[in-house]
Structures are given as structure tokens and as C-alpha cells.
Amino acid sequence: MMLNEFQNKVLDVSSKTKGHAGYSAKSSIQHLNRAFVLAKTMPEVSAFLAITAEEEASTALFLALKSKRYSSSKKLKQRDHKHKGGVYPFLSLMGETLNILKHELPIEVTFRIPHDADNELLKTCMLISKSDGNNTYLYPDPPLNLVCVDPSGKAKNYLRGVKDVAQEKGITSIFEHIKEVANIRNRMLYASDNAIPRVENIDELLHRHVGAALLIHMIYLFVIQNPKQNLVQECLNVYMKIQDKLEHIET
């Protein structure tokens, strides 16, 4: 699996971050590199490394949220696979809930920022006008300090939105969905009552978990490179409600 220029840039910038979060980011990238090397010769090990890379990226994100003192961030559990493995499915559903990348606003994520010689800051870029081939862009600073409202002007109910998107995808319970996705790691490690772990399509697994790790690295950069942002806090609030519900279900 080959990474494109932008994806390599994400990992390069993430690898330069400092502190405990930075070490977790570097660990994630190391696991990704090893997963690529072992994909053909040891696919089960490669898959496990890719899953671990995703979880290490989640750990970096958790530590970044804590370092920025986001409310409820102390409740994030770095050693809980449901907390770490649930990040990607949550972000996927949340992205569709926000529905901004494709419809409401023409937003892209970029390192190419005018007047930034190093281009080391990850930003959101909004196309706001077109005129005779000259496009005008807006670079929100900070990039995720958005406030979303419903048609009535009330603050958007993100948890309700996540549940609605999940139901549209045939996911009857967002809580069980995250729990099941987080358990993939265990199925890669332990034999069942009738078989040992076996990977039939390593390319498919790498595509899933490498893609997940890359997305989480991007969110990590949005958090670690900026002061506290409204949308980040709103997403964290919803995620902790989901995790609290999962713990309640299991007790």
C-alpha cells in the first residue's frame, strides 16, 4: 500500500511533535512502517501492527486533548481498547453527521498555506468565491473552532445525529458497533474454538487500519497545533457519552 504526498506529509509532521503525545505518534508511525514491510510474508503480524498503529494514534490524540485541558479529557482511557478502537468508527460517523466536507461548505484539509514558508501547520481551507479562474480561499484559525446549529438555530444535537447516521448505515446500536470494532484486535490475537487467526486479505485490512490511523493523526494535529476549539470539545462530549453508555451496558 502506497501513501500519497499529503499522507506522507501528515505522518512527517506528526512525527515531529513533542512530549508523551509525540512519542505515541512516533510509535504509531513505526508500527505502520513495520506493517508495510511484513504485509506479504507475515500478514497476521502485519494486520496486528496496523491495528496497533491505529490505537497508538488514538493514544496520541487522547494525550493531546489532555494537554490542552479539554473538558472530560481526563476520562479518556489510554489502555482501554474500547476507548482507543472506538475513535475511528466514531470519527467516521461524526464526519457524516457534520456533513460539511461535501455539502454545506467546500472544505479541504491542507498544509499549503499562503505566507507559511514551512507549511507545517494543518489547516482547513474553504473556497469562498470564484472569479475568472482566480479562486479566493479562507483559512479558519483555529481550523475547528466551528459552531453548528440546526435549521431552528439551536445547537446541533451531535449524539442524535451520530445515531441517525448509524441507523442509515444499518447499524442498530452505535454502542454495540463501537464495541465490536474495538474487539477486532482480540480476534487477531487469539484462536477461536475451531481455528487460529488467519488473514485472507491483508491489503483490505491495511487499507482499513492505515486509513484509520491517518485520519486520527490528522485530528491529532488539529488538536496539538492549536488552542482549544469548540468543535473538538463538542465531539469529545459526544464520544464520552458513548463510552459512558458502553461501560453502563457492560456492568
C-alpha contacts under 8 A as a table, 3 or more apart, distances in Angstrom:
res1	aa1	res2	aa2	distance
1	M	36	F	7.11
1	M	203	D	7.15
1	M	206	L	7.55
1	M	207	H	7.46
3	L	7	Q	5.81
3	L	8	N	6.19
4	N	7	Q	5.34
4	N	8	N	6.24
5	E	8	N	5.25
5	E	9	K	6.18
6	F	9	K	4.98
6	F	10	V	6.29
7	Q	10	V	5.09
7	Q	11	L	6.50
7	Q	214	L	7.05
8	N	11	L	5.24
8	N	12	D	6.07
9	K	12	D	4.94
9	K	13	V	6.08
10	V	13	V	5.40
10	V	14	S	6.02
10	V	214	L	7.51
10	V	217	H	7.07
10	V	218	M	6.62
11	L	14	S	4.96
11	L	15	S	5.98
11	L	29	I	6.88
11	L	214	L	7.55
11	L	217	H	7.22
12	D	15	S	5.19
12	D	16	K	6.76
13	V	16	K	5.33
13	V	17	T	7.06
13	V	120	E	6.37
14	S	17	T	5.57
14	S	22	G	7.27
14	S	25	A	6.33
14	S	26	K	7.44
14	S	217	H	6.78
14	S	221	L	6.67
15	S	22	G	6.67
15	S	25	A	6.13
15	S	26	K	5.11
15	S	29	I	7.48
16	K	22	G	7.10
17	T	21	A	7.55
17	T	22	G	4.64
17	T	23	Y	7.94
17	T	25	A	7.81
18	K	21	A	6.72
18	K	22	G	4.41
18	K	23	Y	7.01
19	G	22	G	5.10
19	G	23	Y	6.40
20	H	23	Y	5.18
20	H	24	S	6.40
20	H	60	A	7.64
20	H	63	L	7.16
21	A	24	S	5.15
21	A	25	A	6.25
21	A	59	T	7.29
21	A	60	A	4.37
21	A	61	L	7.13
21	A	62	F	7.98
21	A	63	L	5.25
21	A	64	A	5.97
22	G	25	A	4.98
22	G	26	K	6.19
22	G	60	A	6.68
23	Y	26	K	4.99
23	Y	27	S	6.08
23	Y	60	A	7.77
24	S	27	S	4.95
24	S	28	S	6.17
24	S	56	E	5.64
24	S	57	A	6.64
24	S	59	T	6.41
24	S	60	A	5.06
25	A	28	S	5.11
25	A	29	I	6.40
25	A	56	E	6.60
25	A	57	A	5.60
25	A	59	T	8.00
25	A	60	A	5.47
25	A	217	H	7.49
26	K	29	I	5.12
26	K	30	Q	6.19
27	S	30	Q	5.04
27	S	31	H	6.27
27	S	53	A	7.28
27	S	56	E	6.64
28	S	31	H	5.21
28	S	32	L	6.31
28	S	52	T	7.16
28	S	53	A	4.13
28	S	54	E	6.75
28	S	55	E	7.64
28	S	56	E	4.95
28	S	57	A	5.57
28	S	213	A	7.82
29	I	32	L	4.98
29	I	33	N	6.27
29	I	53	A	6.61
30	Q	33	N	5.20
30	Q	34	R	6.31
30	Q	53	A	7.75
31	H	34	R	5.15
31	H	35	A	6.05
31	H	49	L	5.36
31	H	50	A	6.42
31	H	52	T	6.88
31	H	53	A	5.18
32	L	35	A	5.02
32	L	36	F	6.43
32	L	49	L	6.68
32	L	50	A	5.64
32	L	53	A	5.76
32	L	210	V	7.04
33	N	36	F	5.30
33	N	37	V	6.49
34	R	37	V	5.04
34	R	38	L	6.24
34	R	46	S	7.16
34	R	49	L	7.09
35	A	38	L	5.37
35	A	39	A	5.90
35	A	45	V	7.40
35	A	46	S	4.18
35	A	47	A	6.73
35	A	48	F	7.94
35	A	49	L	5.38
35	A	50	A	5.72
36	F	39	A	5.30
36	F	46	S	6.89
37	V	40	K	7.70
37	V	46	S	7.84
38	L	41	T	5.43
38	L	42	M	5.23
38	L	43	P	6.47
38	L	45	V	7.13
38	L	46	S	5.34
39	A	42	M	5.83
39	A	43	P	4.79
39	A	45	V	7.88
39	A	46	S	5.12
39	A	47	A	7.61
39	A	202	I	6.59
39	A	203	D	7.89
40	K	43	P	5.85
40	K	202	I	7.93
42	M	45	V	5.47
42	M	46	S	6.13
43	P	46	S	4.84
43	P	47	A	6.02
43	P	199	V	6.23
43	P	202	I	5.84
44	E	47	A	5.16
44	E	48	F	6.26
44	E	188	M	7.13
44	E	197	P	7.36
44	E	198	R	6.28
44	E	199	V	5.60
44	E	202	I	7.88
45	V	48	F	5.08
45	V	49	L	6.14
46	S	49	L	5.11
46	S	50	A	6.24
46	S	202	I	7.78
47	A	50	A	5.10
47	A	51	I	6.27
47	A	188	M	7.75
47	A	199	V	7.73
47	A	202	I	6.73
47	A	205	L	6.41
47	A	206	L	6.51
48	F	51	I	5.10
48	F	52	T	6.14
48	F	185	R	6.91
48	F	188	M	6.44
48	F	189	L	7.73
49	L	52	T	4.95
49	L	53	A	6.04
50	A	53	A	4.94
50	A	54	E	6.36
50	A	206	L	6.45
50	A	209	H	5.68
50	A	210	V	6.15
51	I	54	E	5.13
51	I	55	E	6.39
51	I	185	R	6.62
51	I	209	H	5.80
51	I	210	V	8.00
52	T	55	E	4.98
52	T	56	E	6.03
53	A	56	E	5.10
53	A	57	A	6.17
53	A	209	H	7.91
53	A	210	V	7.67
53	A	213	A	6.34
54	E	57	A	5.15
54	E	58	S	6.38
54	E	85	G	7.58
54	E	209	H	6.23
54	E	210	V	7.03
54	E	212	A	6.20
54	E	213	A	4.27
54	E	216	I	7.56
55	E	58	S	4.92
55	E	59	T	6.25
55	E	81	H	7.68
55	E	84	K	5.28
55	E	85	G	6.09
55	E	213	A	7.68
56	E	59	T	4.86
56	E	60	A	6.28
56	E	84	K	7.98
57	A	60	A	5.08
57	A	61	L	6.32
57	A	213	A	5.93
57	A	216	I	5.98
57	A	217	H	5.95
57	A	220	Y	7.78
58	S	61	L	4.98
58	S	62	F	6.16
58	S	84	K	5.37
58	S	85	G	7.73
58	S	87	V	6.66
58	S	213	A	7.91
58	S	216	I	6.39
59	T	62	F	5.02
59	T	63	L	6.19
59	T	78	Q	5.60
59	T	84	K	6.75
60	A	63	L	5.19
60	A	64	A	6.14
60	A	220	Y	6.82
61	L	64	A	5.02
61	L	65	L	6.20
61	L	216	I	7.22
61	L	217	H	7.55
61	L	219	I	7.32
61	L	220	Y	4.78
61	L	223	V	7.58
62	F	65	L	5.17
62	F	66	K	6.29
62	F	73	S	7.12
62	F	76	L	6.45
62	F	78	Q	7.09
63	L	66	K	5.04
63	L	67	S	6.06
64	A	67	S	5.02
64	A	68	K	6.27
64	A	220	Y	6.86
64	A	223	V	6.41
64	A	224	I	5.45
65	L	68	K	5.25
65	L	69	R	6.29
65	L	70	Y	5.67
65	L	73	S	5.99
65	L	223	V	6.73
65	L	224	I	7.61
66	K	69	R	4.90
66	K	70	Y	6.10
66	K	73	S	5.29
66	K	74	K	6.24
67	S	70	Y	7.91
68	K	223	V	7.89
68	K	224	I	7.58
68	K	227	P	6.93
68	K	228	K	6.43
69	R	73	S	6.97
69	R	228	K	7.96
70	Y	73	S	5.45
70	Y	228	K	6.99
70	Y	233	Q	6.50
71	S	74	K	7.72
71	S	233	Q	7.14
72	S	75	K	5.59
72	S	76	L	7.59
72	S	236	L	7.63
72	S	237	N	7.28
72	S	240	M	7.49
73	S	76	L	5.51
73	S	236	L	7.55
74	K	77	K	7.93
75	K	240	M	7.74
76	L	83	H	6.85
76	L	240	M	7.76
77	K	80	D	5.37
77	K	83	H	6.16
77	K	84	K	7.74
78	Q	81	H	7.98
78	Q	83	H	7.28
78	Q	84	K	6.85
79	R	84	K	7.76
80	D	83	H	5.33
80	D	84	K	6.38
81	H	84	K	5.00
81	H	85	G	5.35
81	H	86	G	7.70
81	H	182	A	5.95
81	H	183	N	7.56
82	K	85	G	5.21
82	K	86	G	5.47
82	K	178	I	7.17
82	K	179	K	6.03
82	K	182	A	5.10
82	K	183	N	7.53
82	K	243	Q	7.86
83	H	86	G	5.39
83	H	87	V	6.78
83	H	182	A	7.97
83	H	243	Q	6.97
84	K	87	V	5.71
84	K	182	A	7.50
85	G	88	Y	6.78
85	G	89	P	7.97
85	G	178	I	7.54
85	G	181	V	6.69
85	G	182	A	4.30
85	G	183	N	7.81
86	G	89	P	5.72
86	G	90	F	6.08
86	G	178	I	5.11
86	G	179	K	7.13
86	G	181	V	6.87
86	G	182	A	5.75
87	V	90	F	5.19
87	V	91	L	6.05
87	V	216	I	7.78
88	Y	91	L	5.04
88	Y	92	S	6.10
88	Y	212	A	5.75
88	Y	213	A	7.99
88	Y	215	L	7.73
88	Y	216	I	7.03
89	P	92	S	5.09
89	P	93	L	6.28
89	P	178	I	6.54
89	P	181	V	7.58
90	F	93	L	5.23
90	F	94	M	5.92
90	F	178	I	7.48
90	F	239	Y	7.30
91	L	94	M	4.90
91	L	95	G	5.88
92	S	95	G	5.23
92	S	96	E	6.62
93	L	96	E	5.30
93	L	97	T	6.16
93	L	162	V	5.75
93	L	165	V	6.50
93	L	166	A	6.81
94	M	97	T	4.81
94	M	98	L	6.16
94	M	158	Y	7.68
94	M	161	G	7.90
94	M	162	V	5.86
94	M	235	C	7.70
95	G	98	L	5.31
95	G	99	N	6.25
95	G	100	I	7.78
95	G	101	L	7.98
96	E	99	N	4.84
96	E	100	I	7.93
96	E	165	V	7.00
97	T	158	Y	7.12
97	T	161	G	5.42
97	T	162	V	5.72
97	T	165	V	6.43
99	N	102	K	6.51
99	N	103	H	6.27
99	N	104	E	6.69
100	I	103	H	5.51
100	I	104	E	4.81
100	I	105	L	5.29
100	I	106	P	7.37
100	I	107	I	7.12
101	L	104	E	7.14
101	L	105	L	6.26
101	L	106	P	6.11
101	L	107	I	5.27
101	L	108	E	7.00
102	K	105	L	6.92
102	K	106	P	6.42
102	K	107	I	7.58
103	H	106	P	6.91
105	L	126	M	7.09
106	P	126	M	5.66
106	P	127	L	5.86
106	P	128	I	7.97
107	I	124	T	6.42
107	I	125	C	5.55
107	I	126	M	4.70
107	I	127	L	6.93
108	E	124	T	5.68
108	E	125	C	5.24
108	E	126	M	6.67
109	V	122	L	7.05
109	V	123	K	5.76
109	V	124	T	4.60
109	V	125	C	6.03
110	T	113	I	7.46
110	T	122	L	5.91
110	T	123	K	5.47
110	T	124	T	6.22
110	T	125	C	6.66
111	F	119	N	5.33
111	F	120	E	6.35
111	F	121	L	5.95
111	F	122	L	5.06
111	F	123	K	6.24
112	R	116	D	7.84
112	R	119	N	5.85
113	I	116	D	5.60
113	I	119	N	6.29
113	I	123	K	7.75
113	I	139	Y	7.96
116	D	119	N	5.38
119	N	122	L	7.95
121	L	225	Q	7.09
122	L	218	M	7.71
122	L	221	L	6.62
122	L	222	F	6.47
122	L	225	Q	7.93
123	K	139	Y	6.77
123	K	140	P	7.49
123	K	141	D	7.88
123	K	142	P	7.96
123	K	143	P	5.67
123	K	222	F	7.51
124	T	139	Y	5.97
124	T	140	P	6.52
124	T	143	P	5.42
124	T	144	L	7.85
125	C	137	Y	6.45
125	C	138	L	5.83
125	C	139	Y	4.91
125	C	140	P	7.21
126	M	137	Y	5.37
126	M	138	L	4.98
126	M	139	Y	6.39
127	L	130	K	7.93
127	L	135	N	7.05
127	L	136	T	6.06
127	L	137	Y	4.56
127	L	138	L	6.44
128	I	135	N	7.77
128	I	136	T	5.80
128	I	137	Y	5.64
128	I	138	L	6.68
129	S	135	N	5.86
129	S	136	T	5.22
129	S	137	Y	7.29
130	K	133	G	6.54
130	K	134	N	5.98
130	K	135	N	4.55
130	K	136	T	6.38
131	S	134	N	5.16
131	S	135	N	6.22
139	Y	143	P	7.24
140	P	143	P	4.82
140	P	144	L	7.68
140	P	145	N	7.94
141	D	144	L	7.86
141	D	145	N	7.61
142	P	145	N	5.80
142	P	226	N	6.24
142	P	227	P	7.34
142	P	229	Q	7.01
143	P	146	L	7.87
143	P	222	F	7.21
144	L	222	F	7.43
144	L	229	Q	5.82
144	L	230	N	6.90
144	L	231	L	5.63
144	L	232	V	6.70
145	N	229	Q	4.50
145	N	230	N	4.79
145	N	231	L	5.58
145	N	232	V	7.61
146	L	229	Q	7.63
146	L	230	N	6.02
146	L	231	L	5.43
147	V	155	A	7.85
147	V	230	N	6.72
147	V	231	L	6.60
148	C	155	A	6.36
148	C	156	K	5.84
149	V	152	S	7.58
149	V	153	G	5.29
149	V	154	K	5.28
149	V	155	A	4.49
149	V	156	K	4.66
150	D	153	G	5.37
150	D	154	K	5.59
150	D	155	A	6.35
150	D	156	K	5.22
151	P	154	K	7.52
157	N	160	R	5.47
157	N	161	G	6.27
158	Y	161	G	4.84
158	Y	162	V	6.07
158	Y	234	E	7.80
158	Y	235	C	7.63
158	Y	238	V	6.77
159	L	162	V	5.12
159	L	163	K	6.28
159	L	238	V	5.69
160	R	163	K	5.16
160	R	164	D	6.17
161	G	164	D	5.06
161	G	165	V	6.23
162	V	165	V	5.23
162	V	166	A	6.14
162	V	174	I	7.97
163	K	166	A	5.04
163	K	167	Q	6.19
163	K	173	S	7.77
163	K	174	I	6.36
164	D	167	Q	5.16
164	D	168	E	6.30
165	V	168	E	5.10
165	V	169	K	6.48
166	A	169	K	5.14
166	A	170	G	6.48
166	A	171	I	5.01
166	A	172	T	7.14
166	A	173	S	7.59
166	A	174	I	6.41
167	Q	170	G	4.97
167	Q	171	I	4.99
167	Q	172	T	5.70
167	Q	173	S	7.74
168	E	171	I	7.29
171	I	174	I	6.51
171	I	177	H	6.84
173	S	176	E	5.30
173	S	177	H	6.07
174	I	177	H	4.94
174	I	178	I	6.23
175	F	178	I	5.44
175	F	179	K	6.27
175	F	242	I	6.43
175	F	243	Q	7.81
175	F	245	K	7.20
175	F	246	L	5.96
176	E	179	K	4.93
176	E	180	E	6.00
176	E	246	L	7.82
177	H	180	E	5.16
177	H	181	V	6.21
178	I	181	V	5.15
178	I	182	A	6.05
179	K	182	A	5.22
179	K	183	N	6.36
179	K	246	L	7.58
180	E	183	N	5.15
180	E	184	I	6.92
181	V	184	I	5.55
182	A	185	R	6.74
183	N	186	N	5.43
183	N	187	R	6.75
184	I	187	R	5.21
184	I	188	M	6.49
185	R	188	M	5.19
185	R	189	L	6.57
186	N	189	L	5.12
186	N	190	Y	6.15
187	R	190	Y	5.68
187	R	191	A	7.38
187	R	192	S	7.97
187	R	197	P	6.87
188	M	197	P	5.62
188	M	198	R	7.67
189	L	197	P	6.77
190	Y	196	I	7.09
190	Y	197	P	6.56
191	A	194	N	7.65
191	A	195	A	5.84
191	A	196	I	4.30
191	A	197	P	5.66
192	S	195	A	5.34
192	S	196	I	6.28
192	S	197	P	7.70
199	V	202	I	6.12
201	N	204	E	5.53
201	N	205	L	6.61
202	I	205	L	5.06
202	I	206	L	6.00
203	D	206	L	5.14
203	D	207	H	6.06
204	E	207	H	5.13
204	E	208	R	6.36
205	L	208	R	5.16
205	L	209	H	6.22
206	L	209	H	5.30
206	L	210	V	5.43
206	L	211	G	7.72
207	H	210	V	5.51
207	H	211	G	5.71
208	R	211	G	5.34
208	R	212	A	6.19
209	H	212	A	4.85
209	H	213	A	6.09
210	V	213	A	5.04
210	V	214	L	6.15
211	G	214	L	5.16
211	G	215	L	6.29
212	A	215	L	5.23
212	A	216	I	6.28
213	A	216	I	5.16
213	A	217	H	6.13
214	L	217	H	5.03
214	L	218	M	6.31
215	L	218	M	5.12
215	L	219	I	6.46
216	I	219	I	5.08
216	I	220	Y	5.99
217	H	220	Y	4.85
217	H	221	L	6.23
218	M	221	L	5.17
218	M	222	F	6.35
219	I	222	F	4.97
219	I	223	V	6.30
220	Y	223	V	5.16
220	Y	224	I	5.98
221	L	224	I	5.13
221	L	225	Q	5.64
222	F	225	Q	5.77
222	F	226	N	6.39
223	V	226	N	5.61
223	V	227	P	7.40
223	V	228	K	7.48
223	V	229	Q	7.99
223	V	232	V	7.68
224	I	227	P	7.86
226	N	229	Q	7.75
228	K	232	V	7.61
228	K	233	Q	7.74
229	Q	232	V	5.48
229	Q	233	Q	6.48
230	N	233	Q	5.24
230	N	234	E	6.27
231	L	234	E	5.01
231	L	235	C	6.17
232	V	235	C	5.21
232	V	236	L	6.17
233	Q	236	L	5.05
233	Q	237	N	6.13
234	E	237	N	5.13
234	E	238	V	6.50
235	C	238	V	5.24
235	C	239	Y	6.18
236	L	239	Y	4.99
236	L	240	M	6.14
237	N	240	M	5.40
237	N	241	K	6.39
238	V	241	K	5.11
238	V	242	I	6.39
239	Y	242	I	5.14
239	Y	243	Q	6.26
240	M	243	Q	4.94
240	M	244	D	5.91
241	K	244	D	5.12
241	K	245	K	6.17
242	I	245	K	5.09
242	I	246	L	6.28
243	Q	246	L	4.96
243	Q	247	E	6.32
244	D	247	E	5.19
244	D	248	H	6.23
245	K	248	H	5.00
245	K	249	I	6.17
246	L	249	I	5.13
246	L	250	E	6.40
247	E	250	E	5.24
247	E	251	T	6.33
248	H	251	T	5.33
